[in-house]
Amino acid sequence: MKNISVRSVRLDRLSGTPVVTLREDDLPRRQFEIFIGGPEAASIKSALDGETTPRPLTHDLYVHTIERLGMEIVRVVLTHVTDGTYFADIILRTIDGEVVISSRPSDALAIALRATCPIYASDDLLEMVGEVQEDEPVNNEAEIIDEFRDFIENISPEDFGE
């Protein structure tokens, strides 16, 4: 198993379907994408952005319920893919030991981000779908703005030639 992180949530250019991009934390930093539903994409994006709502949403409710029942969300594992469908497990710690709950990856990711627990991908899954990214493109809007701001602040008339 390898630690992975959610890199981005966006709409696929061709289909308009939400897609989540995941990347291995350590080298070789394999990356893969999973198409997900709209509500789950919004929930993952909300958690990534640190947004809060006046009332708990579905994934917030799940995390709060588990915690109130005295359990802990230990980790999430993306386990495998079969016929294009991805599978995940949410691992809970109870007074009797660990319990594994089967889940859609999109729900598992939204829950993991709220519970701030580690996210893993199985070695087999990474071998099957992970792709090493040679040159990592800038996908983060804030990074693009920061790079542009640095460019503007450091530009001089000499940069334009005659």
C-alpha positions in Angstrom: 0.0 0.0 0.0 1.2 3.5 -0.8 0.0 6.9 0.5 -1.8 8.9 -2.0 -3.2 12.5 -2.1 -6.1 14.2 -3.9 -4.5 16.5 -6.4 -7.5 18.1 -8.0 -11.2 17.8 -8.7 -12.3 19.1 -12.1 -14.6 18.5 -15.0 -13.4 16.3 -17.9 -13.0 18.5 -21.0 -14.6 16.0 -23.3 -17.5 14.6 -21.3 -18.1 17.3 -18.7 -18.1 14.6 -16.0 -16.3 15.3 -12.7 -13.0 13.6 -12.3 -10.7 13.4 -9.2 -7.0 13.2 -9.8 -5.0 11.1 -7.2 -1.2 10.9 -6.9 1.2 8.8 -5.0 3.0 10.8 -2.3 6.4 9.2 -2.7 8.4 8.4 -5.8 7.7 7.5 -8.5 4.6 9.6 -7.9 2.2 7.6 -10.0 -1.0 9.4 -10.8 -4.5 8.3 -11.9 -8.0 9.7 -12.3 -11.4 8.4 -11.3 -14.7 9.7 -12.8 -17.1 10.5 -10.0 -20.6 12.0 -9.5 -21.3 15.7 -9.2 -22.4 15.7 -5.5 -19.3 13.7 -4.5 -17.0 16.0 -6.5 -18.5 19.0 -4.8 -18.0 17.4 -1.4 -14.4 16.5 -2.1 -13.7 20.0 -3.5 -15.4 21.6 -0.4 -13.2 19.5 1.9 -10.0 20.4 -0.1 -10.9 24.1 0.1 -11.6 23.9 3.9 -15.2 25.2 3.4 -17.6 24.8 6.2 -21.4 24.9 6.1 -23.9 26.0 8.7 -25.4 22.5 8.8 -23.5 19.2 8.2 -23.6 17.7 4.8 -23.8 14.0 4.2 -20.1 13.2 4.5 -19.8 15.5 7.5 -22.7 13.7 9.1 -21.0 10.3 8.5 -17.8 11.5 10.2 -19.6 13.1 13.1 -21.7 9.9 13.6 -18.7 7.6 13.6 -16.9 9.9 16.1 -19.9 10.2 18.4 -20.3 6.5 18.5 -16.7 6.2 19.9 -15.1 5.0 16.7 -12.2 6.4 14.7 -11.8 6.6 10.9 -8.3 5.2 10.7 -7.6 5.1 6.9 -9.1 4.8 3.5 -7.8 2.4 0.9 -8.5 2.4 -2.8 -8.3 -1.3 -3.4 -8.9 -2.3 -7.0 -10.7 -1.6 -10.3 -12.9 -4.1 -12.1 -14.4 -3.3 -15.5 -13.7 0.4 -15.0 -15.4 0.5 -11.6 -13.1 1.5 -8.7 -13.5 0.0 -5.2 -12.4 1.4 -1.8 -12.5 0.5 1.9 -13.0 2.7 4.9 -11.2 1.3 8.0 -12.7 2.1 11.3 -11.2 1.4 14.8 -13.8 0.2 17.3 -13.4 -1.1 20.8 -13.5 -4.6 19.3 -10.8 -3.9 16.7 -10.8 -2.7 13.1 -13.8 -2.9 10.9 -13.7 -2.6 7.1 -16.6 -0.8 5.3 -16.8 -1.2 1.5 -17.3 2.2 -0.2 -17.3 4.0 -3.4 -13.9 5.8 -3.8 -15.6 9.2 -4.1 -17.4 8.8 -0.8 -14.3 7.3 0.9 -12.2 10.3 -0.3 -14.7 12.9 0.9 -14.9 11.2 4.3 -11.1 10.8 4.6 -10.5 14.5 3.8 -13.0 15.4 6.6 -11.6 13.0 9.1 -8.0 14.0 8.1 -7.0 10.3 7.9 -4.5 8.8 5.5 -5.5 7.7 2.0 -3.8 4.7 0.5 -3.9 2.9 -2.8 -3.1 -0.8 -3.1 0.1 -1.7 -4.9 -1.9 -3.7 -7.4 -4.1 -0.7 -8.2 -1.1 1.6 -8.7 0.6 -0.9 -10.9 -2.6 -1.3 -13.0 -3.7 2.4 -13.4 -0.9 4.6 -12.1 1.1 6.7 -14.6 4.4 8.4 -13.8 4.1 12.1 -14.5 7.4 13.4 -16.1 6.6 17.1 -16.1 3.9 18.0 -13.6 1.6 20.7 -15.1 0.4 23.5 -12.8 -3.2 22.7 -12.2 -3.8 24.9 -9.1 -5.4 28.3 -9.9 -3.6 29.9 -6.9 -0.3 28.6 -8.2 -0.9 30.1 -11.6 -1.9 33.5 -10.1 1.2 33.4 -7.8 3.5 32.7 -10.8 1.9 35.5 -12.8 2.2 37.9 -9.9 5.9 37.0 -9.6 6.4 37.6 -13.3 4.7 41.0 -13.2 6.6 42.1 -10.1 9.9 41.2 -11.5 9.5 42.3 -15.1 11.7 45.1 -16.4 11.7 47.2 -19.6 14.9 45.4 -20.7 12.9 42.1 -20.9 11.0 43.6 -23.9 14.2 44.4 -25.9 14.1 47.3 -28.3 
